[in-house]
Amino acid sequence: MRESLERIGRFDLQRARDRFLASFDPAWCRFIAVDGEPVGFVVAKPDDDQLALEHLYIVPEHQGKGIGSIVLDALFADADTQAIAVKVGALRGSDSNRFYQRHGFTQTGEAEWDIYYIRAPRKTP
């Protein structure tokens, strides 16, 4: 996220660390590996009647290879089975906004630095 924060003039190491730790829950963290190599992690946890996607990070050299899409597909399959929505927030100005919109998320709100999205559950056969 450093690159996105620097682009909008908001990078502060301590603030970024505090914000990350406030929403990181190791019990819900899953590492992402490709051919046995760690390439990122995802944190998605139940939140009322929704699945909150708190973090989805892929290391830069592995971005753009479809890994994030595969991770989202797995999250969506789980959420759809439970008939629950998936919600996520993205930093304003981050490339992640286009990524989430491309994957069926619709904007539900905004704050000073973030844009919030939801992806409604799909019916499973």
Number of C-alpha atoms within 10 A of each C-alpha: 12 11 11 16 17 11 12 13 9 14 15 12 10 9 11 15 10 12 11 13 11 9 11 17 14 9 9 12 16 13 13 18 13 10 6 7 8 12 18 20 17 21 19 21 18 13 11 8 11 19 22 18 19 19 20 19 15 20 10 9 8 13 13 10 10 10 17 21 15 11 14 18 13 12 17 22 15 15 20 17 14 16 17 19 18 26 21 23 23 20 19 18 15 17 11 16 20 12 14 21 14 11 13 12 20 16 17 13 11 14 10 7 13 16 18 18 21 22 22 18 18 15 10 9 4
